[in-house]
Amino acid sequence: MAEGFRTFDHTGDLGLEVWAETPERLYALAAESVMAQIVETDDRTPECAVRLDLEGDDPADLLVHWLNSALLHAELERATWTAVVVEDLRPARLRALLQGPKRDAERQRFLREVKAVSHHDLALDLRPPACRCRLILDI
């Protein structure tokens, strides 16, 4: 199974569906895909890096917490995450490294603001090799 993502319309918001072969890659690609809705760039220079160690109530709650934390740290660091590695993933815990370039209007195209990832209409399937999630982004 190939990995990827696609957007879909959702009333007043933006839907995002992500798929990958493993749960670790799904969580990583979900973060990269959310960032791709904010900034369009070919620049993958790792000018900034943040390591996160997070907990959640269950895998779905962890996914939302993870993605909102990635958004927050992108704002704090003024970065866009283009390379994400989930180093450890358990049902209620995640440790990952986010890397990417600093935001720069000369090197990147800004698309929209994503305020948050919602629990609303969240769907998550972590069974390899067809892991998927469906998210709603608050824009």
Wavefront OBJ file of the C-alpha trace (Angstrom):
o trace
v 0.000 0.000 0.000
v 1.330 3.415 -0.909
v 1.123 6.302 1.502
v -0.476 9.651 0.926
v -3.137 12.143 1.830
v -6.017 14.050 0.303
v -8.231 16.892 1.406
v -12.006 17.042 1.224
v -14.537 19.789 1.791
v -16.204 20.016 5.170
v -18.687 22.701 6.170
v -16.618 25.713 7.215
v -13.524 23.595 7.750
v -11.145 21.361 5.821
v -11.137 17.569 5.890
v -7.952 15.540 5.624
v -7.607 11.817 4.996
v -4.183 10.188 5.466
v -3.022 6.627 4.772
v 0.199 4.690 5.387
v 1.405 1.130 5.972
v 2.295 1.434 9.667
v 0.807 3.334 12.615
v 4.128 5.158 13.155
v 4.246 6.355 9.573
v 0.544 7.307 9.701
v 1.102 9.596 12.701
v 4.223 11.094 11.067
v 2.553 11.611 7.695
v -0.509 13.121 9.378
v 1.712 15.833 10.894
v 3.458 16.454 7.565
v 0.064 16.567 5.808
v -1.389 19.092 8.240
v 1.654 21.306 7.672
v 1.214 20.944 3.896
v -2.189 22.619 4.293
v -0.469 25.691 5.773
v 2.742 26.083 3.770
v 3.671 24.884 0.297
v 7.412 24.320 0.006
v 10.028 22.235 -1.728
v 12.546 23.281 0.930
v 13.300 20.385 3.287
v 16.288 22.018 5.031
v 16.211 20.946 8.697
v 16.791 24.422 10.130
v 14.668 23.672 13.162
v 13.956 20.531 15.189
v 11.641 19.757 18.093
v 11.286 16.476 19.977
v 7.899 15.787 21.562
v 6.941 13.165 24.130
v 3.161 13.125 24.529
v 0.391 11.116 26.151
v -3.281 10.704 25.328
v -6.292 8.828 26.649
v -6.370 6.455 23.662
v -4.916 6.327 20.112
v -7.467 8.789 18.676
v -7.017 11.289 21.509
v -3.251 10.904 21.161
v -3.462 11.646 17.420
v -5.379 14.894 17.997
v -3.063 15.930 20.846
v -0.024 15.104 18.683
v -1.211 17.122 15.697
v -2.255 20.124 17.794
v 1.128 20.022 19.542
v 2.886 19.929 16.149
v 0.847 22.987 15.092
v 1.691 24.819 18.307
v 5.419 24.151 18.042
v 5.427 25.156 14.371
v 4.022 28.522 15.438
v 6.404 28.900 18.374
v 9.441 28.027 16.256
v 8.133 29.799 13.103
v 8.856 26.559 11.236
v 7.124 24.160 8.907
v 7.573 20.448 9.587
v 8.621 18.625 6.428
v 10.357 15.595 7.990
v 8.684 13.822 10.889
v 9.847 10.603 12.510
v 7.756 8.828 15.132
v 10.368 7.100 17.254
v 8.044 5.338 19.703
v 4.291 4.808 19.480
v 2.099 3.075 22.031
v -1.694 3.207 22.435
v -1.510 6.251 24.724
v 2.043 7.576 24.223
v 4.125 8.985 21.383
v 7.702 10.228 21.059
v 8.664 11.936 17.812
v 11.066 14.309 16.111
v 9.741 17.181 13.978
v 12.167 18.866 11.555
v 11.949 21.429 8.807
v 12.829 24.865 7.524
v 12.031 28.157 9.185
v 9.065 29.925 7.611
v 10.169 32.270 4.867
v 7.838 34.032 2.419
v 10.594 34.124 -0.198
v 11.086 30.335 -0.169
v 7.557 29.186 0.641
v 3.959 29.857 -0.289
v 1.544 30.363 2.605
v -1.842 28.765 1.948
v -4.018 29.167 5.038
v -4.056 29.166 8.798
v -4.971 25.922 10.513
v -6.149 26.747 14.018
v -6.547 23.211 15.334
v -7.312 19.576 14.628
v -10.709 18.556 15.945
v -12.042 15.395 17.577
v -15.178 15.971 15.449
v -15.761 13.198 12.866
v -12.352 11.678 13.657
v -11.810 8.192 12.234
v -8.700 6.110 12.918
v -7.688 2.614 11.817
v -4.239 1.439 12.923
v -4.268 -2.054 11.375
v -1.215 -2.512 9.113
v -0.720 -2.472 6.209
v -3.752 -0.219 5.638
v -3.604 2.383 8.421
v -5.868 5.387 7.863
v -7.175 8.443 9.598
v -9.788 11.008 8.718
v -9.494 14.425 10.373
v -11.245 17.764 10.413
v -9.003 20.836 10.463
v -10.384 24.030 11.997
v -9.395 26.799 9.581
l 1 2 3 4 5 6 7 8 9 10 11 12 13 14 15 16 17 18 19 20 21 22 23 24 25 26 27 28 29 30 31 32 33 34 35 36 37 38 39 40 41 42 43 44 45 46 47 48 49 50 51 52 53 54 55 56 57 58 59 60 61 62 63 64 65 66 67 68 69 70 71 72 73 74 75 76 77 78 79 80 81 82 83 84 85 86 87 88 89 90 91 92 93 94 95 96 97 98 99 100 101 102 103 104 105 106 107 108 109 110 111 112 113 114 115 116 117 118 119 120 121 122 123 124 125 126 127 128 129 130 131 132 133 134 135 136 137 138 139
